């Protein structure tokens, strides 16, 4: 649905926000773009949406070049920006209807009603925007982006400042849009949001795309597991006979932690050997549990590796 080729952006003053970015986003997927502050997420979205001109490279949206065929390309895109900018004295109904008109779409009160109901805004349709909470104002931004029935929806930090209950309701709306065939591109600081919703993950660092991967494949490939063995009696140090297992002593000597790659075919035999060696040195285990690395762990490690 979106193809980005050799995209670079250097701002006046010499700051290079994007460096030779290549990216393909598939039709009908939820794609999460992750990166630290200043990584280039918003700049990349702004270039794709036609709000910022690139220094080099090319972007197409459903085959339309977003510079040469900008009207057709931009008509396919809905954008929910980070900033809560709105006309404070207009009503919810009027501001969403106006957004539809900006794209030359004929009036369609039934569509506007569907959008407002899906975002739990119907009861607020006659409220002026200044009367709404921050979470409701963010929902209005989403409604405005959906008013002209786009095929691609960009959500730039869509749940910033939104409470947990509203956030989960908005996740459900996003899933429904994906089920209707809308392509969703999401940037977020809430890693659990990407882990919950995304089909694929992209990581951007200092203007460069450092990884694009299917979420589950990424978790399998880079996700480590930890086996924690809680001991009956505390240790002062890891016994010499166990040093080959790379164990870490934690919890003031009451626990041994063994880290391993969950995808490795050799790990089951290594764990069996570890348990046998524990028995051989006379260590008694009263409990054990495992922990899988989260997407947040993986993201942090990727960013630190390239720092």
C-alpha angles and dihedrals in degrees: 000000000000125000121187117188127186092334118181132167126191117180127214106282093043102274109147108210097173127033119198095312119193117185139154122197117196126230113264098009133122106234119190117205111201131186142130122271111294094019094124102259097129093040091054091050092046092053093048091048092050096245094116126036116232123236090220140353137047139269127196127187113201087338096311117120106235092219104038095034097027098148093057093041096048093045087065093055133081118189128200105192127204095242121082095226116158144135100270097205099049121093124248091248094050096047093049093045091049091054089056090051092053088068093050093251118151119247113280111174091176091059093047089050092051091051093048093047092049089055094044090247100117094097088050096050094112095042119108113241093244088064093060130093120244091258092052092048089055089052088053089055089055091047090052090051091051096044095094094045099247123195092214124047123193115200111191106193091327098177100043107136093008119126121242096258094051090043092058092047089053091050088057091052090051091051091051090052090050089051088054090056100262115144111229125203113188131188116189145160089209102089091189087060091060091042091052099044116018127100092194134017129216123189121203123193126179091344095310128107103234099177142009116182144150106266097236093043089050091052091050095045101044103018114106127196130220124210111201117198114198111208131215091223126031122246130218091208141355108277114253091239089062100046092100091067095064094235123176121213113223142160093051091303096312096108140043119206122206117191121201144159109260092207095056116109091210098058098085091060091044091054091048089051091049093052091047091051091049089055092046093057091045099248114153119211118208098182142356138190139176131226127199119214112254126225087257091059090050093047093050092049092049093050093046092049090058098038 
